[in-house]
């Protein structure tokens, strides 16, 4: 009973509520998610079950895709529709201007995270400070916007699909887009449609999940190449020792023993294979 479940988080509930509901429904010992969604957001929430939680960090590094809606004319303290309006503007930008500004987000940049976020200051999430009226600024973080597509426009809002790197806050894009257009803006809808290799089309609300459809730890990393070890190498690898592996690129790999039993993940650096996670 180890692997990943593709849950669909509905609007209005927290990611932790989805985790706890799934844990209760199936009497699971250990469940965690691979990246939170704000209560206002919906979409794909990948859940790691039991031993799969050991591998969560690999997916926290993965790219994501979101369908986003930005509404213009108002800026909120949370940068989304859940917050209080703190600035407003009667100016509504033109479609061509919005497209032009959106394209400026493409590529690498430094992004200021929202005051209401799960990032921590002195061990305490920023959103807890913000709720108490103390707004803590964190240093800008490097992000990468790979593409912006499926753009549509209405008189006071726009929608688009964004493919981005880890650590990207779509709320910050909405805020900055509104500021750059001198119109003020906030995120009014958000749906996560992809995380790494996982697609929202295969997700289900917790009450409709089926443990038989759980994605195994092995198949979740099918995009990594595999390396097969002999008996002696398996012992060394499993005990945390390094192995010299020539003619392989520096990267992560799925590791198997001589009987093709999946052992876990390893990484090669300068021709040496090291253990990263055991199943």
Backbone bond lengths (Angstrom), bond angles and torsions (degrees), N, CA, C in turn:
res aa  C-N    CA-C-N  psi(-1)  N-CA   C-N-CA  omega(-1)  CA-C   N-CA-C  phi
1 X - - - 1.458 - - 1.521 110.63 -
2 X 1.334 116.02 51.93 1.457 121.79 -179.46 1.525 108.57 -125.74
3 X 1.315 116.86 130.54 1.460 119.47 178.94 1.511 111.25 161.13
4 X 1.335 115.59 -156.79 1.456 121.46 -174.16 1.526 110.52 -125.93
5 X 1.327 115.31 135.95 1.459 122.65 175.19 1.520 108.92 -110.69
6 X 1.325 115.62 138.65 1.466 120.60 -179.61 1.521 108.43 -99.26
7 X 1.316 115.19 97.71 1.463 121.31 -178.54 1.522 110.52 -93.83
8 X 1.332 114.66 150.91 1.465 120.51 173.48 1.524 106.71 -106.00
9 X 1.335 115.84 116.54 1.457 120.09 176.98 1.523 109.42 -88.01
10 X 1.321 116.00 124.93 1.457 120.36 178.53 1.527 110.57 -85.51
11 X 1.318 116.53 163.35 1.461 121.67 178.99 1.520 110.67 -64.89
12 X 1.321 114.81 147.56 1.457 119.99 171.97 1.507 116.02 91.14
13 X 1.329 117.76 -5.64 1.464 120.21 176.86 1.529 108.93 -121.52
14 X 1.312 115.54 159.89 1.460 119.86 -179.84 1.524 111.23 -86.51
15 X 1.314 115.06 161.34 1.466 120.05 176.27 1.524 110.23 -62.85
16 X 1.327 116.77 -36.92 1.465 119.97 179.91 1.526 111.63 -65.95
17 X 1.336 117.39 -32.66 1.464 119.65 176.68 1.525 111.24 -63.64
18 X 1.329 116.56 -38.24 1.471 120.54 176.72 1.526 109.67 -64.22
19 X 1.324 116.56 -42.85 1.471 121.17 178.93 1.528 110.50 -60.10
20 X 1.323 116.34 -50.02 1.468 120.10 -176.88 1.530 111.88 -66.66
21 X 1.336 117.15 -38.18 1.462 120.35 178.69 1.526 110.65 -63.56
22 X 1.330 116.71 -44.11 1.464 121.28 179.61 1.525 110.93 -64.65
23 X 1.314 115.62 -40.84 1.464 120.85 179.60 1.530 110.76 -61.00
24 X 1.336 116.42 -42.36 1.468 120.42 179.89 1.522 112.02 -70.77
25 X 1.328 116.13 -43.58 1.465 120.33 -176.05 1.519 112.70 -58.31
26 X 1.338 115.78 -37.77 1.461 119.83 -173.88 1.532 112.93 -112.18
27 X 1.336 116.50 8.68 1.472 121.62 178.88 1.526 111.18 52.19
28 X 1.328 115.87 48.36 1.454 121.51 -178.26 1.529 110.33 -89.72
29 X 1.316 116.42 144.20 1.461 120.59 -178.24 1.520 112.31 -74.00
30 X 1.320 115.98 -42.66 1.458 118.94 -172.89 1.524 110.06 -140.81
31 X 1.329 116.51 123.99 1.463 121.73 178.16 1.530 108.54 -139.40
32 X 1.316 115.82 135.76 1.464 121.40 175.36 1.512 109.05 -141.04
33 X 1.324 117.17 163.23 1.471 119.17 177.66 1.523 110.34 -107.98
34 X 1.317 115.81 160.38 1.470 121.51 -175.27 1.524 112.17 -102.42
35 X 1.311 116.56 40.80 1.462 119.94 179.48 1.512 110.81 129.99
36 X 1.321 117.05 116.84 1.455 122.32 -172.39 1.523 113.48 -70.64
37 X 1.317 115.03 154.10 1.458 123.08 169.19 1.520 107.40 -117.76
38 X 1.320 117.55 138.17 1.460 121.36 177.23 1.524 110.28 -61.12
39 X 1.336 117.99 153.50 1.471 120.29 178.53 1.530 113.48 -53.06
40 X 1.341 117.18 -35.64 1.466 120.17 -179.14 1.523 112.34 -69.83
41 X 1.325 116.94 -25.39 1.465 121.65 -173.89 1.529 111.22 -83.53
42 X 1.326 114.74 162.89 1.457 121.67 175.23 1.522 107.94 -134.29
43 X 1.332 113.99 174.18 1.463 118.35 173.67 1.508 114.37 117.32
44 X 1.315 114.75 -157.44 1.458 123.28 -171.37 1.520 112.55 -67.02
45 X 1.318 116.03 124.76 1.459 123.04 172.48 1.525 106.65 -129.20
46 X 1.325 115.99 106.68 1.466 120.63 -177.89 1.526 108.93 -80.73
47 X 1.327 115.87 126.33 1.458 121.82 -179.05 1.520 110.43 -107.22
48 X 1.320 116.65 130.47 1.461 122.25 175.53 1.523 108.65 -96.66
49 X 1.330 116.22 130.16 1.462 121.36 -175.30 1.529 110.08 -112.47
50 X 1.324 115.12 129.56 1.465 123.72 176.40 1.530 111.92 52.42
51 X 1.323 118.97 -120.50 1.472 120.76 -173.61 1.519 113.03 -64.84
52 X 1.315 117.07 -19.25 1.471 120.01 177.74 1.519 112.00 -65.46
53 X 1.352 117.65 -20.40 1.465 119.58 178.36 1.527 111.41 -61.83
54 X 1.341 116.51 -24.26 1.471 120.20 177.49 1.525 112.16 -64.36
55 X 1.327 115.98 -22.10 1.464 120.85 -174.62 1.534 112.37 -102.30
56 X 1.322 116.45 5.78 1.466 120.43 -174.84 1.523 112.73 -58.38
57 X 1.324 117.07 -38.69 1.463 120.67 -174.65 1.523 112.62 -60.05
58 X 1.344 117.66 -28.71 1.465 119.92 -179.88 1.522 111.16 -66.44
59 X 1.339 117.01 -31.71 1.456 120.06 -178.88 1.523 112.34 -87.33
60 X 1.323 116.74 -20.92 1.459 119.03 175.73 1.528 110.60 -65.17
61 X 1.321 116.05 -20.16 1.467 121.06 178.87 1.531 112.33 -87.09
62 X 1.318 117.98 -5.41 1.471 120.70 -171.01 1.520 113.25 -80.06
63 X 1.343 114.92 157.97 1.465 121.75 175.25 1.522 109.72 -69.23
64 X 1.332 115.28 161.30 1.462 120.39 178.37 1.524 109.68 -139.59
65 X 1.339 115.30 157.36 1.454 121.67 173.98 1.523 109.11 -125.97
66 X 1.339 114.72 137.99 1.462 120.72 -179.17 1.525 110.70 -133.17
67 X 1.329 115.74 144.46 1.450 121.59 165.18 1.522 106.23 -95.24
68 X 1.323 116.60 122.81 1.464 120.70 -173.82 1.519 111.20 -124.60
69 X 1.325 115.09 149.44 1.461 121.86 171.70 1.524 108.17 -125.80
70 X 1.312 116.49 129.27 1.460 122.38 177.49 1.518 108.52 -114.69
71 X 1.322 116.54 128.19 1.464 121.64 176.73 1.523 109.26 -105.23
72 X 1.324 115.95 140.06 1.461 121.62 -175.95 1.529 111.72 -105.40
73 X 1.336 113.94 157.23 1.459 120.50 177.31 1.507 113.72 107.69
74 X 1.340 117.85 -13.77 1.462 120.32 -178.79 1.530 110.66 -148.46
75 X 1.317 115.37 138.09 1.458 122.90 175.08 1.521 107.64 -113.01
76 X 1.326 117.00 137.40 1.464 120.22 -177.37 1.527 111.17 -116.43
77 X 1.335 116.20 164.18 1.469 119.58 -178.56 1.519 112.22 -71.28
78 X 1.332 117.64 -20.92 1.472 121.05 177.93 1.525 112.45 -99.96
79 X 1.330 116.75 -4.75 1.467 124.20 -176.75 1.523 112.77 69.91
80 X 1.345 116.99 10.67 1.460 120.03 175.27 1.526 109.91 -139.80
81 X 1.319 116.81 -176.85 1.464 121.53 -174.06 1.526 113.31 -72.30
82 X 1.335 117.92 -8.72 1.461 121.33 -179.94 1.522 112.33 -80.69
83 X 1.335 116.90 -14.07 1.458 120.15 -172.95 1.512 114.88 -94.53
84 X 1.342 113.94 -179.76 1.459 121.93 176.74 1.520 109.16 -90.63
85 X 1.336 116.32 139.86 1.461 120.69 178.47 1.521 109.55 -68.79
86 X 1.342 116.49 127.12 1.463 121.12 -179.68 1.531 112.01 -114.45
87 X 1.336 116.81 -19.55 1.467 121.54 175.45 1.524 108.06 -147.90
88 X 1.317 115.93 147.80 1.463 119.48 178.06 1.524 110.13 -138.14
89 X 1.314 115.11 162.89 1.459 121.67 179.95 1.516 109.11 -149.95
90 X 1.314 116.59 141.63 1.466 120.67 177.94 1.521 111.51 -88.59
91 X 1.340 115.97 -7.60 1.463 119.50 -178.25 1.523 110.00 -83.01
92 X 1.322 116.73 127.82 1.461 122.47 177.27 1.523 108.54 -113.04
93 X 1.320 117.83 122.46 1.471 121.38 -174.09 1.524 112.95 -70.61
94 X 1.329 114.12 156.27 1.458 121.33 177.63 1.531 110.42 -81.06
95 X 1.318 115.17 157.19 1.461 120.75 -178.23 1.524 111.65 -58.28
96 X 1.317 117.45 -44.97 1.465 120.82 -178.03 1.527 111.29 -63.40
97 X 1.329 116.89 -37.42 1.465 120.50 179.41 1.527 111.13 -68.64
98 X 1.328 116.72 -38.50 1.468 120.39 179.11 1.524 109.92 -63.85
99 X 1.328 116.13 -46.70 1.465 120.14 179.54 1.530 110.96 -59.06
100 X 1.316 115.87 -42.88 1.458 120.69 -179.20 1.530 111.28 -62.62
101 X 1.317 116.94 -43.88 1.460 120.64 179.96 1.524 111.78 -69.28
102 X 1.334 116.66 -38.72 1.462 120.09 178.72 1.526 111.20 -59.95
103 X 1.311 116.28 -41.15 1.465 120.56 -178.95 1.521 112.29 -63.89
104 X 1.329 116.81 -22.80 1.466 120.53 179.19 1.533 112.15 -71.12
105 X 1.337 116.39 -16.14 1.460 120.07 178.13 1.525 112.37 -80.45
106 X 1.344 117.39 -13.04 1.459 120.53 -176.54 1.527 111.43 -64.76
107 X 1.333 114.96 143.60 1.460 120.53 179.12 1.517 112.10 91.02
108 X 1.326 115.54 -169.03 1.463 120.85 -179.25 1.517 111.46 -78.91
109 X 1.323 115.26 143.47 1.461 120.93 176.76 1.517 108.88 -160.08
110 X 1.328 116.02 172.56 1.453 121.76 174.38 1.524 108.04 -103.61
111 X 1.337 115.94 130.00 1.462 120.62 -175.79 1.525 110.00 -119.69
112 X 1.327 115.86 135.09 1.455 120.99 174.34 1.528 109.12 -84.23
113 X 1.334 118.27 119.97 1.469 119.82 -179.54 1.521 111.36 -69.78
114 X 1.336 117.79 158.02 1.466 121.04 178.34 1.535 111.45 -66.31
115 X 1.341 116.29 156.18 1.463 120.28 174.45 1.529 110.00 -66.32
116 X 1.337 115.99 -35.17 1.462 120.99 176.27 1.525 108.23 -91.26
117 X 1.323 116.54 89.94 1.467 120.71 178.74 1.520 108.68 -148.09
118 X 1.332 115.04 169.27 1.471 120.59 -179.64 1.524 112.15 -85.86
119 X 1.340 117.03 -0.81 1.462 119.29 174.84 1.521 108.88 -60.49
120 X 1.331 116.45 148.76 1.463 119.18 -172.39 1.532 113.12 -109.80
121 X 1.317 114.17 148.44 1.456 123.30 173.14 1.523 106.78 -130.33
122 X 1.349 116.37 117.53 1.463 121.76 -176.08 1.537 111.30 55.22
123 X 1.338 114.83 38.93 1.457 120.86 176.27 1.517 115.50 79.79
124 X 1.311 117.41 4.61 1.467 121.82 -176.92 1.520 109.68 -120.27
125 X 1.349 118.85 130.68 1.470 120.92 -179.05 1.533 111.86 -59.20
126 X 1.322 115.65 143.86 1.466 120.54 -178.61 1.520 112.45 -59.64
127 X 1.352 117.19 -34.52 1.462 118.46 -177.02 1.523 112.05 -64.65
128 X 1.340 117.13 -26.35 1.464 119.58 178.08 1.524 110.63 -71.95
129 X 1.336 116.31 -38.51 1.469 119.88 174.16 1.527 109.83 -62.41
130 X 1.358 114.92 -46.14 1.462 119.98 -176.03 1.529 111.62 -61.88
131 X 1.328 116.68 -39.13 1.466 120.19 178.62 1.523 111.66 -63.47
132 X 1.340 115.89 -26.02 1.466 121.04 179.05 1.525 111.80 -91.08
133 X 1.353 115.71 5.63 1.460 120.44 178.16 1.510 115.36 87.29
134 X 1.336 117.54 7.77 1.457 121.80 178.52 1.524 108.90 -108.82
135 X 1.330 116.39 115.01 1.463 121.05 -174.69 1.523 109.65 -102.71
136 X 1.328 114.76 110.92 1.462 122.35 -176.35 1.528 109.78 -97.64
137 X 1.323 115.82 126.40 1.468 120.45 177.42 1.527 109.59 -92.21
138 X 1.326 115.51 133.03 1.457 121.18 174.34 1.531 108.41 -104.28
139 X 1.325 117.41 152.95 1.466 119.44 178.32 1.533 111.10 -58.42
140 X 1.328 117.82 147.41 1.473 120.23 176.75 1.527 110.28 -57.82
141 X 1.330 115.89 147.54 1.460 121.65 -178.83 1.515 110.41 -117.17
142 X 1.329 115.09 144.11 1.464 119.24 179.80 1.525 110.05 -74.12
143 X 1.323 116.04 128.89 1.463 121.75 176.61 1.521 108.59 -130.92
144 X 1.317 115.73 171.24 1.468 120.54 177.01 1.519 108.99 -138.88
145 X 1.317 116.45 123.27 1.463 121.87 174.39 1.525 106.76 -100.59
146 X 1.324 117.06 111.03 1.460 121.84 -174.47 1.525 111.95 -80.91
147 X 1.323 117.17 -36.35 1.464 119.34 179.33 1.522 110.57 -160.58
148 X 1.315 115.28 153.15 1.466 123.74 170.89 1.523 105.86 -130.48
149 X 1.340 117.04 121.53 1.462 120.33 -174.53 1.527 110.36 -142.60
150 X 1.333 115.42 -176.45 1.472 122.42 177.74 1.526 112.24 52.06
151 X 1.308 116.47 41.85 1.473 121.41 -176.55 1.526 110.67 -73.35
152 X 1.330 115.71 136.78 1.467 121.34 171.92 1.527 108.15 -140.35
153 X 1.323 116.22 157.85 1.468 120.81 -170.02 1.524 111.10 -139.23
154 X 1.323 115.13 140.58 1.461 120.89 168.49 1.521 107.23 -130.81
155 X 1.316 118.06 -179.63 1.458 121.69 -169.97 1.528 113.34 -59.65
156 X 1.331 118.04 -32.85 1.470 119.15 -177.85 1.532 113.79 -130.05
157 X 1.335 117.78 17.45 1.463 120.19 179.99 1.521 111.17 -157.89
158 X 1.306 115.59 168.46 1.465 121.05 174.03 1.522 108.37 -143.78
159 X 1.304 116.18 157.22 1.461 122.78 176.89 1.525 108.66 -128.18
160 X 1.331 116.13 149.86 1.460 120.19 179.05 1.517 109.61 -163.44
161 X 1.337 115.27 162.53 1.457 123.48 175.02 1.519 107.28 -105.13
162 X 1.325 116.77 126.21 1.458 120.29 -178.72 1.522 110.11 -120.49
163 X 1.327 115.63 133.27 1.465 123.60 176.44 1.521 105.99 -108.27
164 X 1.333 117.06 118.70 1.453 119.52 -171.02 1.523 113.03 -138.56
165 X 1.313 115.61 167.79 1.457 122.13 178.73 1.520 110.73 -83.22
166 X 1.317 115.67 172.15 1.467 121.06 175.86 1.532 109.30 -58.48
167 X 1.327 115.48 152.49 1.461 120.06 175.00 1.510 115.76 79.56
168 X 1.337 116.61 1.99 1.468 119.73 -179.94 1.522 110.20 -82.10
169 X 1.321 116.45 130.07 1.462 121.49 174.44 1.530 108.63 -101.41
170 X 1.326 115.92 115.42 1.461 119.83 178.56 1.523 109.89 -68.19
171 X 1.340 117.06 -29.76 1.462 120.80 175.66 1.526 110.93 -60.06
172 X 1.329 116.00 -37.20 1.469 119.77 179.20 1.521 111.11 -68.83
173 X 1.350 116.07 -36.77 1.463 119.41 176.11 1.518 109.74 -62.29
174 X 1.341 117.60 -44.00 1.465 121.65 179.38 1.529 110.78 -60.65
175 X 1.317 116.00 -45.97 1.473 121.42 178.86 1.523 111.40 -60.48
176 X 1.340 115.97 -49.25 1.460 120.25 -177.03 1.524 111.67 -68.65
177 X 1.337 116.78 -35.86 1.462 120.23 177.92 1.524 110.06 -61.53
178 X 1.327 116.80 -46.02 1.456 120.27 178.43 1.510 112.42 -61.98
179 X 1.337 116.47 -42.65 1.472 120.11 179.17 1.521 110.99 -64.10
180 X 1.333 116.66 -43.71 1.463 120.86 -177.82 1.521 112.48 -64.90
181 X 1.344 116.24 -25.75 1.463 121.39 -179.67 1.533 112.01 -95.50
182 X 1.351 116.18 5.85 1.470 121.99 -179.06 1.526 111.84 55.68
183 X 1.315 115.66 34.38 1.459 120.22 -176.73 1.521 112.76 -124.37
184 X 1.322 118.05 -14.82 1.458 123.97 -171.91 1.534 108.77 65.69
185 X 1.312 115.61 144.74 1.457 118.45 -177.19 1.502 111.52 -161.03
186 X 1.326 115.15 162.16 1.458 121.36 176.62 1.523 109.46 -150.21
187 X 1.309 115.66 159.77 1.465 121.64 178.42 1.524 108.68 -77.68
188 X 1.324 116.91 120.72 1.465 120.11 -177.03 1.531 113.39 -106.68
189 X 1.333 117.65 -12.68 1.468 121.27 174.96 1.523 108.59 -160.20
190 X 1.332 115.48 146.09 1.466 120.04 179.93 1.520 109.66 -151.57
191 X 1.332 114.77 134.21 1.462 120.87 177.00 1.522 108.71 -137.06
192 X 1.342 116.40 122.54 1.467 119.39 175.75 1.520 107.98 -83.53
193 X 1.327 115.71 123.99 1.460 120.15 -175.60 1.523 113.13 -110.51
194 X 1.335 117.04 -13.00 1.465 118.81 179.02 1.529 109.95 -158.92
195 X 1.333 115.67 143.33 1.457 122.76 171.55 1.506 107.67 -139.74
196 X 1.326 116.12 113.90 1.454 119.46 -174.65 1.510 110.62 57.73
197 X 1.332 117.18 -122.99 1.456 122.47 179.58 1.532 112.53 -90.78
198 X 1.323 118.23 -3.55 1.463 122.04 -175.44 1.528 110.96 -89.76
199 X 1.355 115.71 136.04 1.462 122.33 -174.19 1.523 110.41 -117.97
200 X 1.328 116.24 138.67 1.461 121.22 -179.63 1.524 112.37 -61.07
201 X 1.332 117.64 -24.82 1.464 121.26 -178.34 1.533 111.82 -62.38
202 X 1.329 116.82 -21.23 1.457 120.46 -179.82 1.530 112.12 -100.52
203 X 1.321 116.93 6.54 1.461 120.50 -177.32 1.527 111.59 -89.95
204 X 1.337 116.07 158.62 1.461 122.57 179.52 1.518 109.44 -142.51
205 X 1.337 116.96 152.43 1.452 120.16 173.66 1.526 107.85 -64.19
206 X 1.332 117.90 152.74 1.486 120.36 -173.26 1.521 115.38 -49.56
207 X 1.342 118.21 -40.90 1.469 120.22 -177.24 1.520 112.91 -68.91
208 X 1.340 117.65 -13.20 1.457 120.86 179.70 1.528 112.73 -107.55
209 X 1.334 116.93 0.24 1.455 120.08 178.61 1.529 110.45 -67.11
210 X 1.322 114.62 150.94 1.459 121.90 180.00 1.527 108.18 -130.39
211 X 1.316 116.85 120.99 1.462 120.20 -177.92 1.523 112.69 -61.12
212 X 1.333 116.72 -23.68 1.463 119.87 178.32 1.523 111.60 -69.77
213 X 1.324 116.33 -16.90 1.464 121.14 178.78 1.530 111.94 -95.67
214 X 1.317 116.43 8.26 1.459 120.47 179.50 1.527 110.64 -60.93
215 X 1.318 116.06 136.35 1.465 121.73 178.04 1.529 107.77 -83.44
216 X 1.312 117.56 121.86 1.461 120.75 -178.60 1.526 110.33 -66.24
217 X 1.322 115.31 157.62 1.465 120.05 178.21 1.529 109.88 -59.88
218 X 1.311 115.80 -42.04 1.468 120.57 -179.50 1.514 111.77 -60.37
219 X 1.344 117.42 -50.67 1.463 120.14 -175.97 1.521 112.20 -72.19
220 X 1.331 117.09 -21.81 1.462 119.86 177.78 1.523 111.48 -66.22
221 X 1.331 115.91 -21.50 1.473 120.38 -179.41 1.528 111.74 -112.61
222 X 1.321 116.36 30.61 1.460 120.63 -177.79 1.526 112.87 -63.62
223 X 1.347 116.66 -17.89 1.467 119.95 -179.99 1.529 111.62 -77.75
224 X 1.355 118.31 -10.16 1.454 121.30 173.90 1.528 109.55 -87.67
225 X 1.327 117.18 143.79 1.460 121.39 174.40 1.532 108.46 -69.42
226 X 1.342 115.86 162.42 1.466 119.55 -178.37 1.520 111.75 -113.13
227 X 1.338 113.89 153.36 1.466 122.36 174.98 1.519 107.39 -131.39
228 X 1.343 116.71 133.13 1.463 121.70 179.21 1.528 108.95 -106.66
229 X 1.336 116.19 132.07 1.462 121.74 -177.63 1.525 110.78 -109.35
230 X 1.344 115.44 151.69 1.458 118.95 173.46 1.534 109.33 -81.46
231 X 1.330 117.10 -179.47 1.467 120.80 -173.34 1.522 112.22 -61.05
232 X 1.334 117.07 -45.82 1.468 120.65 -178.67 1.535 110.65 -66.26
233 X 1.329 116.12 -42.46 1.469 119.91 179.41 1.528 111.13 -64.23
234 X 1.333 116.12 -35.94 1.460 120.72 179.12 1.525 110.98 -61.67
235 X 1.337 116.89 -42.58 1.462 121.05 178.56 1.525 110.91 -62.12
236 X 1.322 116.59 -45.53 1.471 120.94 -178.86 1.529 110.50 -63.58
237 X 1.329 115.23 -47.15 1.466 120.42 -178.97 1.531 111.34 -61.90
238 X 1.321 116.94 -47.10 1.463 122.15 -176.28 1.522 112.52 -65.56
239 X 1.348 116.69 -23.85 1.460 121.46 178.57 1.525 112.84 -95.51
240 X 1.339 115.26 9.58 1.464 119.40 174.83 1.507 115.33 89.15
241 X 1.340 117.00 7.37 1.455 119.61 178.33 1.522 112.23 -80.07
242 X 1.317 116.70 161.67 1.461 121.57 179.80 1.526 110.64 -97.91
243 X 1.327 115.19 147.20 1.458 121.83 179.44 1.521 109.67 -124.35
244 X 1.319 115.99 139.27 1.457 119.25 176.86 1.533 108.68 -81.17
245 X 1.320 115.59 120.45 1.466 122.24 179.05 1.525 107.16 -126.14
246 X 1.315 116.35 111.53 1.468 119.85 -176.53 1.524 110.24 -92.78
247 X 1.313 114.57 161.92 1.471 123.22 175.99 1.535 113.19 61.35
248 X 1.337 117.16 31.31 1.457 121.59 174.74 1.529 108.87 -128.10
249 X 1.325 115.31 142.95 1.463 120.29 -178.37 1.527 110.92 -73.12
250 X 1.332 115.99 155.75 1.454 121.03 171.82 1.519 108.87 -66.81
251 X 1.332 116.68 113.96 1.465 120.36 -176.21 1.534 108.92 -174.59
252 X 1.335 115.48 177.96 1.462 121.44 171.79 1.529 109.56 -87.98
253 X 1.344 116.21 150.02 1.462 121.35 -178.56 1.524 110.15 -141.07
254 X 1.354 115.15 150.47 1.463 121.25 168.27 1.524 106.84 -82.09
255 X 1.323 116.84 131.69 1.454 120.75 -174.93 1.533 109.83 -112.17
256 X 1.343 115.79 133.59 1.468 122.93 -179.48 1.527 109.87 -126.90
257 X 1.352 115.51 154.17 1.463 118.46 172.12 1.524 109.29 -86.43
258 X 1.325 117.35 -174.69 1.467 121.11 -175.47 1.525 112.42 -67.04
259 X 1.338 116.97 -21.11 1.464 120.55 177.50 1.510 112.51 -92.82
260 X 1.319 115.41 11.73 1.462 124.03 -179.53 1.537 112.74 62.71
261 X 1.325 115.08 34.67 1.465 120.41 170.95 1.518 108.48 -87.03
262 X 1.320 116.27 131.02 1.464 121.36 -178.87 1.525 109.70 -71.36
263 X 1.337 115.91 123.56 1.466 121.18 -177.99 1.522 112.98 -98.07
264 X 1.324 116.03 -33.86 1.455 120.14 -176.70 1.517 110.67 148.97
265 X 1.319 115.82 -153.35 1.462 121.34 -177.54 1.525 110.70 -114.69
266 X 1.309 114.64 143.53 1.455 121.33 174.57 1.516 109.47 -133.32
267 X 1.305 116.17 167.53 1.467 120.05 176.65 1.520 108.95 -132.89
268 X 1.315 114.70 143.95 1.460 120.50 177.47 1.524 108.97 -106.43
269 X 1.313 114.60 128.75 1.457 122.26 174.62 1.514 108.05 -132.26
270 X 1.314 116.30 119.58 1.473 121.80 178.69 1.528 112.08 51.12
271 X 1.343 115.10 49.20 1.470 123.85 174.35 1.530 114.38 72.95
272 X 1.331 117.54 13.18 1.463 119.51 177.41 1.530 110.15 -122.26
273 X 1.351 114.24 128.32 1.457 121.57 179.45 1.521 110.37 -91.09
274 X 1.337 115.92 130.07 1.470 121.45 179.06 1.515 109.39 -127.00
275 X 1.311 115.42 147.71 1.462 121.94 177.87 1.525 110.32 -69.02
276 X 1.347 116.26 135.47 1.464 122.02 172.67 1.522 110.63 -110.24
277 X 1.350 117.39 -51.07 1.462 121.04 177.48 1.528 109.88 -148.49
278 X 1.316 116.52 136.18 1.464 122.25 171.26 1.512 109.42 -96.87
279 X 1.314 116.40 146.59 1.466 120.22 176.46 1.526 108.61 -66.11
